Amino acid sequence: MDNPLRSEAAMFRVVVLVGIAAVPVIALGLLAGAAWALGAIVLELAVSVVLLRRRSRAAGVQPPPPT
């Protein structure tokens, strides 16, 4: 797996994704309270961990086909 922060374009993508992920947390924090914002953060972290695990397993070394 290559380093996702090698290029400026990749880093820009990371910054945009973090900004997009922050919008619902800030909105819930302002509208519904800190507990709801914390719930949104936990949900976003859980989804991101699941997606990263799937991506890392797909990018891993594939076992050789049985002979």
C-alpha positions as CSV (number, residue, x, y, z in Angstrom):
1,M,0.0,0.0,0.0
2,D,1.5,3.3,-1.0
3,N,1.6,6.5,1.2
4,P,-1.6,8.4,0.5
5,L,0.0,11.7,1.3
6,R,2.7,11.7,-1.3
7,S,1.2,14.2,-3.7
8,E,-0.4,17.6,-3.2
9,A,-3.5,16.4,-4.9
10,A,-3.9,13.5,-2.4
11,M,-3.4,15.8,0.5
12,F,-6.0,18.2,-0.9
13,R,-8.4,15.3,-1.1
14,V,-7.7,14.5,2.6
15,V,-8.4,18.1,3.6
16,V,-11.6,18.2,1.7
17,L,-12.8,14.9,3.2
18,V,-12.1,16.0,6.7
19,G,-13.9,19.3,6.1
20,I,-16.9,17.4,4.7
21,A,-16.9,15.1,7.7
22,A,-16.8,18.0,10.1
23,V,-20.0,19.6,8.8
24,P,-22.5,17.2,10.3
25,V,-20.6,17.1,13.6
26,I,-20.6,20.9,13.9
27,A,-24.3,21.1,12.8
28,L,-25.4,18.5,15.4
29,G,-23.3,20.2,18.0
30,L,-25.0,23.5,17.4
31,L,-28.5,22.2,16.9
32,A,-28.9,19.2,19.1
33,G,-26.1,19.4,21.7
34,A,-22.7,18.0,22.4
35,A,-23.9,14.4,23.0
36,W,-25.3,14.2,19.5
37,A,-22.1,15.6,18.1
38,L,-20.1,13.0,20.0
39,G,-22.4,10.3,18.5
40,A,-21.7,11.6,15.0
41,I,-18.0,11.5,15.6
42,V,-18.1,8.0,16.9
43,L,-20.2,6.9,13.9
44,E,-17.9,8.6,11.4
45,L,-14.8,7.0,13.1
46,A,-16.5,3.5,13.0
47,V,-17.4,3.9,9.3
48,S,-13.9,5.1,8.4
49,V,-12.2,2.2,10.3
50,V,-14.4,-0.3,8.5
51,L,-13.7,1.2,5.1
52,L,-10.0,1.4,5.8
53,R,-9.9,-2.3,6.9
54,R,-11.7,-3.3,3.7
55,R,-9.4,-1.3,1.5
56,S,-6.2,-2.6,3.3
57,R,-7.3,-6.2,3.0
58,A,-8.1,-5.7,-0.8
59,A,-4.7,-4.1,-1.3
60,G,-2.8,-6.8,0.5
61,V,-0.8,-9.7,-1.0
62,Q,-3.1,-12.1,-2.7
63,P,-2.5,-15.8,-2.0
64,P,-1.4,-17.9,-4.9
65,P,-4.1,-19.9,-6.6
66,P,-4.3,-23.6,-5.6
67,T,-2.6,-26.0,-7.9
